[in-house]
Amino acid sequence: MQWEVVIGLEIHVQLSTKSKIFSGASTAYGAEPNTQACTVDLGLPGVLPVFNGEALKKSVMFGLAVGAQINERSVFDRKNYFYPDSPKAYQISQLYYPIVGEGHIDIDLEDGSQKRIGVTRAHMEEDAGKSLHENFHGQTGIDLNRAGTPLLEIVSEPDMRSAKEAVAYMRKIHSIVRYLGVSDGNMQEGSFRCDANVSLRPKGQEEFGTRAELKNINSFRFVEKAINVEIERQMDILESGGTVVQETRLYDSEKNETRSMRSKEEANDYRYFPDPDLLPIVISAEEIEAIRETLPELPDDKCARYREQLGLSEKDARALTIDRDMADYYEAVQQAVDDAKMAANWILGDVAALNNKNAIEFKACPVSAEQLIGLLKRIKDNTISGKIAKEVFEAMYAGEGDADTIIDNKGLKQITDTGAIEAIIDEVVANNPGQVAEFQSGKDKLIGFFVGQVMKASKGKANPGQVNQLLQQKLKP
Amino acid sequence: MHNKTIAELSAGLKSGEFSSVELTQSYLDRINSLDKQINSFITVTPDLALEQAKQADEQRAAGNVGILNGIPLAQKDIFCTKDVKTSCGSKMLDPFISPYNATTINKFNDTGAVMLGKTNMDEFAMGSSNETSWYGPVKNPWQQESVPGGSSGGSAAAVAARLAPAATGTDTGGSIRQPASFCGITGLKPTYGRVSRYGMIAFASSLDQAGPMTRTAEDAALMLNVMAGLDPRDSTSVDEPVPDYTASLNDSMAGLKIGLPKEYFSEGLDDAVAKVIESAVKEYEKMGAVIKEISLPTSNLAVPTYYIIAPSECSSNLSRMDGVRYGYRCDDPEDLNDLYIRSRGEGFGAEVKRRILVGTYALSEGFYDAYYVKAQKTRRLITNDFNQAFADVDVIMGPAAPSTAFKIGELTDDPITMYLSDIYTIAVNLAGLPGMSVPAGFVNDMPVGLQLIGKHFAESKLLNIAHQFQQATDWHTQAPAAFK
């Protein structure tokens, strides 16, 4: 049977506010356990939450960026469950009236086409603390530093049909929150993590199959792998006549498998009800419009501008705009060298290649935009050739300094002095009488051989245009 | 000295008749010798009290001080007090020493008031008789076989027995007004949001409100002057100007329109209590007030509505008492579930468990709409009733409780009748209105309270109405024989 995969994602984005969503404690990552947990975060008797308006502003920005309805009145609910890292034994979330309603984004597929994915809703909530199971002599330690960190949970429609589409969706959401500056999107630190609902149905059937929820996946690569192994697992069950059980599963990246965490029967009844400690969040149409004014240019708009104003191809424009750090870098370089295509080729070519090779995120690229500008200017003013430039770039990437320093130190300056180039040509001509005769008898293609020889003799420093021109003159019969 | 009101004591401190240290010591001595009869305090804090009194005397010597400076007060053990045990009447919070002060405690500290100790209460404020306290029942100073009411029974009894000039209470369904009525003192539950809830251990967050328990309306005004106001730590506190609540105490009653809800004078009300209330209303007529019969047709829905909303909220509020971070923890838990189950099973008393179970049930999947959502709708109807009534009248009057104090143990096996003892007070919490209980007479030597219900933020008006009654009568000056 032909199966169709149906995937919906719930992405938890940590909003980059200075203090927590309901207390004044810091949200900075990596502090000593429980040093950033105040009386409110500890859930002491008598304490009350006070909502941090920054979280609202950032949530609204996201909603506007995905073309969603912003609910002028949204309500915090309590999600009740017992767990040691949940100090109040409830999480403050938004079930019935979320801040962000229906919206959508367009994702880029591998064949270059786009697909629209629905965003069902996005709601604000607080993060839980962490349970620490190591180094406690068989007991469990609780770190409440993360408790109360603001999250925006973005729920998609079940619109994705493959793991690749799910990853493309996740990347696009990541791109948008980074562009907006509403989250640092740091996946290692858990600022951006994802639950995936995966099910299969016979192709052509409208009704959804039974789904499994894969919890807490924190990298693009793992999302793809986790979904794919889950698809295989469900397909095996269905092909052999079995039925998929609705349950929550965990992905084990080391074994590359998913395993059951809890079944539907064991699922908590969260007993949601409106939190009586917090007033409904009310935001006026005027306030929403004021926030809209602050929205930066978003990836789709930037991509269109690059195509229309800078004449880039769709593919290059997409590739440059998905990561805000890369786009900012590109714009700085492009403006300084006034050559949109050259800047694009370098950034998508040499810069991206070395970053990928070294598994470095764009924002951590060791060659700054200013450094790359310095290099490209030397190509433009014929100080070096494009080929030498690659050598200089590698040296810059390795931390050997700016382009000019490297060119000087390595003596890579291009030879443009006609006399010096002629001297080399004369030598090459003298050493290759046979090829000269062949060329003069009409074998035009041999010009390449002579250019190569001259470039080699000049250690690549001769200006290739001049070499070509002078060779043509010299070799004339 | 112990029969003086706050206003009188403050004058004595001001004139130098006595110092705060002397005053505080005299109350500590009374508590020490008399409280064993009524068990109104869970914790007495003599060292802290005398230290605060000494500081208050120094502040007074140094310059201008507030009226409550140097005045000893009792705090209900529901307010978190830094470095002093806060039990909320429960084993579950034994031991719990709060690292912070409730806003109300801070406000009294800032004005130089003295804390004598923490008063007994029904466990987590759930009860109408003070019998659910893990620290044992409080006895009514007027007749020690009787309950003092609840949940602020310790505060009410301490004030009635002259063990403190005044105390704080909290009122979720009548917990200030009903014990004030049973103990013959003056109790005010302000408008919801008038006094900060920060640091007040939550029972039902949308209903809880702190207020003063005093011997006179004037003292209640002085206390509320300190307690009221917006608190940035409590999102449900209201940004409404705080007047000087003593300013209009002497306004005339001429032309005051009093509404008497017929539902409050029907079946279930003790005849003798009804007579006391009727004669109190006559006092107002004498002062020129106009009486009007009104109807609050949804009155019968208040108790069932309350017993969905309050348990629902409490089931969630009390979940944090899980034995993990503070308070009671069972011995040798086998695993996490065992820790939760036994800590909570051993730590909470029967009434608290009953309400947690009711609330958990009401919120559970499949029942939420039928119970919680419907109760919220009914709550709106009840509020609408009051709003409609207040279009025609300035104040609503009636009994604070259907009877005088019942006997200890009399209703412990009859929770429904116990719940009905709050029948006249509960609707006021559901509507978020201010309410008062004022001593209005006696039945068989037991006090009866007249309830006054006002519009939102009409505390000044209620205090004025209560004060005028106390100018015309002396019920509020009566003291129980054993504590004169």
Contacts between the chains, C-beta under 8 A, distances in Angstrom:
chain1	res1	chain2	res2	distance
A	39	B	99	6.6
A	39	B	100	5.4
A	42	B	325	6.5
A	43	B	320	4.7
A	43	B	325	7.2
A	44	B	80	7.6
A	44	B	98	6.9
A	44	B	99	7.4
A	44	B	100	7.4
A	44	B	325	8.0
A	44	B	326	7.1
A	45	B	80	6.6
A	45	B	86	7.2
A	45	B	88	7.1
A	45	B	93	6.8
A	45	B	96	6.8
A	45	B	98	7.4
A	45	B	201	4.4
A	45	B	202	7.8
A	45	B	320	7.1
A	45	B	321	7.5
A	45	B	326	7.9
A	46	B	79	7.7
A	46	B	80	4.5
A	46	B	86	7.9
A	46	B	98	7.3
A	46	B	102	6.1
A	46	B	198	6.9
A	46	B	199	4.3
A	46	B	200	5.7
A	46	B	201	4.8
A	46	B	202	7.0
A	47	B	198	7.2
A	47	B	199	7.4
A	48	B	197	6.4
A	48	B	198	5.3
A	48	B	233	6.1
A	48	B	234	5.2
A	48	B	235	6.8
A	48	B	236	7.9
A	49	B	235	7.2
A	50	B	232	6.8
A	50	B	233	6.3
A	50	B	234	7.9
A	50	B	235	5.5
A	51	B	235	6.7
A	78	B	316	5.4
A	80	B	315	7.8
A	80	B	316	5.4
A	80	B	319	6.3
A	80	B	363	7.5
A	82	B	319	6.7
A	82	B	322	6.3
A	82	B	340	5.7
A	84	B	322	7.8
A	84	B	324	5.1
A	84	B	336	6.8
A	87	B	320	6.5
A	87	B	324	7.9
A	87	B	325	6.6
A	88	B	319	7.0
A	88	B	320	4.9
A	89	B	316	7.8
A	89	B	319	3.3
A	89	B	320	5.3
A	89	B	322	5.9
A	90	B	316	5.6
A	90	B	319	6.3
A	142	B	324	7.3
A	142	B	325	8.0
A	269	B	364	5.3
A	269	B	365	4.9
A	271	B	315	7.6
A	271	B	316	7.3
A	271	B	360	6.7
A	271	B	363	3.8
A	271	B	364	5.8
A	271	B	365	7.6
A	271	B	368	7.6
A	272	B	363	7.7
A	272	B	368	7.6
A	273	B	312	6.2
A	273	B	313	8.0
A	273	B	316	7.2
A	273	B	363	5.5
A	273	B	368	7.1
A	273	B	372	5.8
A	276	B	204	7.6
A	276	B	205	3.9
A	276	B	206	3.8
A	276	B	236	7.5
A	276	B	313	5.8
A	277	B	202	7.7
A	277	B	205	5.2
A	277	B	235	6.6
A	277	B	236	6.6
A	278	B	235	5.5
A	278	B	236	7.9
A	279	B	235	5.6
A	279	B	236	6.7
